Amino acid sequence: MTSPSRQSSLNEWVDWLLHLHAQEIDLGLDRVAKVAADMELLRPAKKVISVAGTNGKGSSVAMLSAILKAAGYRVGSYTSPHIRRFNERIRINGEMVEDQVIVDVFDAIEQARKQTKLTYFEFSTLAALKVFKDQQVDVAVLEVGLGGRLDAVNIVDADAALITAIDVDHIDWLGDDRSLIALEKAGIARTGHPAVCSDPCPPDTLVNYMRQHQIPFAQIGDDFNYRQKGENWSFLFAEDSVLELPLPALKGVFQLQNAAGVLAILRQLNLPIDKQAIINGLLSVEHEGRLQVVGVDGQNWLFDVAHNPQSAQVLAEYLQHESAGVEGGSKRVAIFSVLNDKDSLPMVCALAPYIDRWAIAELHGPRALPLQKLQSLLQQSGVSEDKQFAFDSMDDAVFWAKQQAPDPVLVWGSFFTVSQVKEALDNAE
C-alpha cells in the first residue's frame, strides 16, 4: 500500500495509518521513543503535564487546558480517542489544529521513521508532540491512552503527573487486578517531579510506588480536598488555603473530584495562575460526549462515553439524580453497544433500573461485541426480551429511537457508540 503524501487528505492518511501496523495496540516504548529522539520531540514544550487514569482523565485534560488558556498560556492538549474528527485529538488553546498541519507532521514522521514500525496511536502521539513543538506551546497536556508505563505518551518525561480515578478496564491488556492497574498508571510519574492522585481510594501499590521512587505526591483526602456548597464549591489544598469557586461547566458532581485534582497539579507545578483565570477556565470548559445533552427535533438526547463499571456507575447516579421526582422518569430509551474487552455485565446492571427500552446494534470495528452477545448480555442483566430491540445498523437504531419521542434517549457504552450514533444522526439530517 503506497504511503500518502503532503498532497493527500487527512482522511487518506488516517485510513492508511489504520492499516499500517496489523496490531491496533502494541505496548512498548522502544520503537516510538527512537523515532521521537531522531525527530527531537522528547521535549515538546516548556512544561509537560501527563494525565493517566481509567475515568476522568479526558475531563481533567479539558479543565487543565481551559484554565491554562484563561491564564494566558499557550497550551497544547492531546487526547484520545476522537468522537467525530481526528483533529479532536490535537488542540492548541482548545481549538482543533487544521487538517494540513496534521498532514504535514504525518509526512515528516513517515520520512523519519524509515523501517521502524509504528501503530496508529504511536503515529498520532508523535504528531501531537511535533505540532506542540512547532507551535511553541508553553504547556503540553498529554492524556495517556492505555495503562501508563508502556503507553506511547510515556516517552516524554513529564514535569508533573496527574492520576485520576482508577478502575478495571482494557481487561485483555491490563488484566482485572486494580492494584496492578494502579502500578501501570504510576509509571507516568518521574523521580523528583510532583504527582497528584484524584482517586479517593487508590490501591496501596500506587502510594508505595511514589514513596519508593521519591516522587513528591499529593493525594485527595489527605493533601487536598473539595467541598460542594450549593452552586459553588471549595478547593482545600492546606489547612490555611481555601479557594471558593463556581461549579465547573461540565455536568456531574464527580467533576469536582476531577477539578480538585486539576487545581492540585497546577498548585504543585507553581505556575502563576490567578483565581479569575481558574474561574474563567472552569466556566468555559467543554468536553464532547460526557453527559452531553443535545436536542434532536425536540427530543432530549444524552450522550455519555461510559465504557467501564466505574463510569457506568457515575452515569447511573446522574440519571438517578435527574429522575428524582420526575413523573415518567423511567421512560428513557437507550442506544447501547460495547467492545468485547470490557467488563460489561456490571455496566448494564448499573444502568438497567433507569432504562425502559434498549436499542442495540453491533459497532463497526474488530473489537465490537457481536449482536447475539449483546442480547445475551442484556438478558444476563435482567433486561427482558420485550425490552430489547436489535438492529442491523446504528442508522436503524437511531431511526427507531427518534420514533420513541417524546421519551428521552441515552447513548452510551463506548466512545465508538457515541461516535457512530452521532454520525447516524448526521446522515439522517
N, C-alpha and C positions, 0 to 999 in steps of 0.2 A: 504494500500500500504506500503510495507516494506521499511524502510529508507535505503539508501545506506551506504556504509562503506568506510574506508580509502583505501580499495582494489578496490572500484568502480571507473569507469572512470568519468572524469569531465562532459561529456555529460550525463551520467546517473544521476549525481547529479543535473544538470540543468533541465533535464526533470522532475525529482522528485519534485524539488522546484516549477516548474511551476504549478504543481497540488496540492501542499501542502496546500495552502490557496485559497479558492474559489475566493476571491476578488483580482483582479490584483492590484488595488490601494485601500489602507485603511489608510487614513490620520490620524495622531495622533502619539504622541511620547512615551506614557507611556509604551507600550509593549516593543518596541525596546530599549528604554532607560534602562529598568530594566535588560534586558539581557546584554547590554553593561556595565552597572555598575557591574553586577556579574562577568563579564569577565575582568574588569578593562581596558576598551577600550575607556573611555571618554576623555583620553588624549593620542592620538596615536602618537604624535610627539612633538618635542621641540617647533615648531611653526606650526600653522594651519591657512590656508587661505581658507575661504569658498567663492564660486563663485555662484551667482544666477543671473537669468535674463531670458528673453524669447529667445533672439538671441545673439550669440556671446560668450556665456559662455564656450562652448567647445573649441573654438579657443583661448580664453583667458587662459584657463587652460593649453592648449598646449604651449602657449608662456611663461607663468609663469614657467612651468616645464623646458622648454628648456633653459631659462635664468638662472634659479637657478642651473641647472646641469652645465652649462658653467661656473658658478661662483664657482664651486667646492662643492656645497651642495649635500647631498644625499636626493633626493626628491621622494616622493610617490604621484601619481596622481590617482584620482578616477573620472571616467566619466560614463555617460550612455546616451542612450543605446549603445550597441555594433553593429557593422555592420556585421562582419563575425564570430568572436570568442568571447566567454565570456571574455577571458583573456584581451581583449582590455580595459576593464573597470578598471583594476588594474595594474598599471605600477610602476616600480622603475627605476628612471633615464631614463624614456622614453621607457623602454623595458617591454613588457608584462611578467608578472610572469608565471612560468611554471604550467602546469596542476596540478601536485601533490601538489604543495604549496597551491593551492586553495582548492583542495580536502581535505587536512589535516585541513585547517581552517574551511571549511564547517562541517567537522566531529566534530570539537571542539565546534562549535556553536550549532550543533544538540544536543550534550551531555549537553550543558549548558542551553539551553532554556527550557528543561523539558516540561511542558504543555503550555508554552507561545506560542501563535500563531504568526507567522511572515510571511510577504509577501515575494515574490521573491526579491523585491527591498530592503526590510529591511535585509534579509539574505545577499544579495550582499554587502550592506553598511557595515554590521558588519564584513564581510570577508575582505573588504578593510582595515578597521581600525585595524584588528588583524594582517594582513600582514605588515602594516606600523609599528606597534608597535614591532612585532617580528623582522623585518628587521632594526629597529632602525634608521628610516629616520630622517633627520634634519628638513625637512619641508614637511607637508602633504597638498596637494592642493585638495580640495573636491568640486566637482560640485554638486550643488543641482539639484535633479531630477525633482521635480514638486513643483511649488509655492516657498516655503521657510520656513515660520514659522512652518508648520506641516510636513515638509519633514524629512525623517529619518536622513539625514545628519545633521540636526539642533540639534541633541542630543549633538553634540560637540560644546563647547564654543570656537569659532574661535578667534584667535588673531587679525585678520583683515578680513573684508568682502568686496568683490567686487561685485557690481551690474551692469550688462551690460544692453543692450537695452531692454526696456520693451514694450511688445505688448500683444494683446489678443491671448490666446492660451489655450488649455485644457478647453474649454468652459464649459463642463459638471461638472468640478471640481472647476474651478476658476471663472467662470462667464465671462461676457463680459464688465466689468467695469474696465478700465485701472487704475483708482485711487485705487480701492480695490486690484487689482493685485499687484500694487506697494507696498501696505502695507504688502502683503504676502511676497514679496521679502525682504522688510526691516527687517522682523523678523529674519534674519540670523545675524544681527548686534548686538553687545553687548555694554552696557554702559561702557564708558571709553576706548573702543578699536576702532581703526580707521576704517572708512568705506569710500569707494570710489564709485562713480557712473559715468559710462562712457556713459550713455544715455544723449544726449544734451538737451532733453526736458522732464525731469522726472515730473510726477504729483506732485502737492504740498503736497499730503499726504506723499510722501516719505521724502521730505525735513523736513516737520513738525515732522515726527516720529523721525528723527535723532536729531532734536533740543530738543524735549520733553524727550528723553531718554539719553541726554547728551553724544551723540556719536560724536567724532571728525570726521567731514565729509568734504570730498573734492569732488567737482562737476566739471565735464568737462565744459569748457567755462567760469567758474568763478575762480577756483583754479588751474586749469591746462588746457593745450590745445595742439593742434598739428597743423602743417602747412606742406603741401607737397611742395617739390621743385624738380620737375623732378623725377629722380630716387632716391632721398633722401627725408628725412622729418625731421622736428624739433619737439622735445618734449619740451614744455614750462611748467615748474612747478611753477615758480615765475618770477617776473619781471627780476631778475638778474640770472636766472637759465635756460639756453637753451642747449639742447643736440642735436647735429647733428648726424643723424643715416641713414643707408641704409633702403630701404623698406623691410618689412618682406617677408619671402619666401611664405607665404600664399597669394593667389590671392585675388584681390578685394580692392578697395580704402577704403571700410568700415573697413578693418583690421587695419587701422591707428587709428580709434576710439577705437578699442579693445586694440591695443598696448599701446595707451596713458593711458588707464585705468590700464593696467598691470604695467606700469612703475610708475604710481601714487601710486598704492597699495604697491609696493616694496619700494618706497620712504617713505611712511607713516610708514612702519614697521622698517625702519632704518637698513635693512640688508646690510652688506658690500658687494656691488656688483660694480665692476668697469665697465667702458664704454666698454672695449673689450669683457667682458662677455655678456653684453647686445647685442652687435653687433653679436657675435657668436651665441647667442640664437635665435635672430630674423632671421638670415640667415639659420639656420639649422632646424627650427621648421617645423613639418609635422602634417597634420590633415586630415585623410582619409574622403572622402565624402563631402568635402567643396570645391566647384569649382575645383574639381579634374579632370584633363584631362588625358584620357587613350587612347592609340591607340589599336584598335581591328581590326586586319587584314587590316591595312592601313586606317581604318575609324576612324574619330575623335569622341570619346565619352566623354561627360562632365557629371560628377556625382555631384549632389548637394542635400543635405537633406532638402532644404527649405520646411517648412511644416506649415507656417502661413503667413498672409498677409505681415508682415514686411519683413520677409526673402525672400518671393517671389518677393517683390518689389526690394530688393537688387540684386537678381538674374536677374531680368528684366533689371536693369541698367547695369549690367555686360554684358549681351547679346547685349544691345544697343551699348555699347562701342565697343565690339568685332565685331559687324556687320557693324559699321560705315565705309562707303567707300568700303565695300567688295561686289563685284558683286555676286548676288545669296545668299546674307546673310540671306534671309528669308526662305531658303530651308531646315532649320533644322527640324528634326523629333523629337518627344518626346515619351518616355515611361513614363506614368503617372499613379499614383494611390495614394489614400489618405485615411486617417482614418475618421470615421464618426463623431468624436467630434471636427473637425477642421472647422474654418471659411473659407471654401474652395472656395466660389464664387469669392471674390476679389483676391484670389491667382491665379485662372485660368485667370481672366480678365487681370491681370498684365502681364502674360506670353503669352497670345494669339497672340499679334502682332508679336512675334518672332518665332512662330512655324507654320510650314506649314501642318504637318500631325501628328495626335495623335494616339498612340497605348495605349490602356487601358486594364487592367486586374485586377481582384479582388485580393487583398492581402490575404495571409494566416493569420488568426488570428481573434479573436472575435470582434475587433473594426473596421474591414475593411468596407469601403463603398461598397455596392453591385454594381455589374457591371451595372445594369439598372440605378442606381442613378448616377454613373459616367457618363453615356451617357447623362442623363438629365442635369447634372452639366455643361458639355461642351456645350450643346445646349443653356442653360441659359446664358452662357458666349459669345455667338455669334459664336461658332465653328460649321460650317455646317456639316451635316451628312456625306457628301462625304469626309470630312477631318478626320473622326473618324474611327478607326479600332479596333474593340473589339475582345479580345482573351480570351480563357478559362483558360490560364495559363501564367505566366511570361516567361516560356520557349518558348511558341509560339510567344509572343510579341517580345522577343529578336531575334528569328529566322527571323521574319518579318523585324525588324529594320536593321538587318545585310544585308538584301536584298536591302535596300534603298541606299547602298553605291554608290557614294562617299559622299552623303549628311550626315552631322554630326548628331549625336544623343545626345539628352539631357535626362537624367534620373533624375526625381525629384518628390517631393510631400510628401515624408516621409522617415525616416530612414529605414523603412521596405521596401520601394520601392527600394532604393539603395541596401540594403542587398540582397533582393530576385533576383534582376536583376544580381548582381554580382555572386550569386550562380548559376543562369541560364547560365551565360557566362562560368563559370567553368564547368558546366555539358556539355555544347556544345563542349568544348575542349576535 
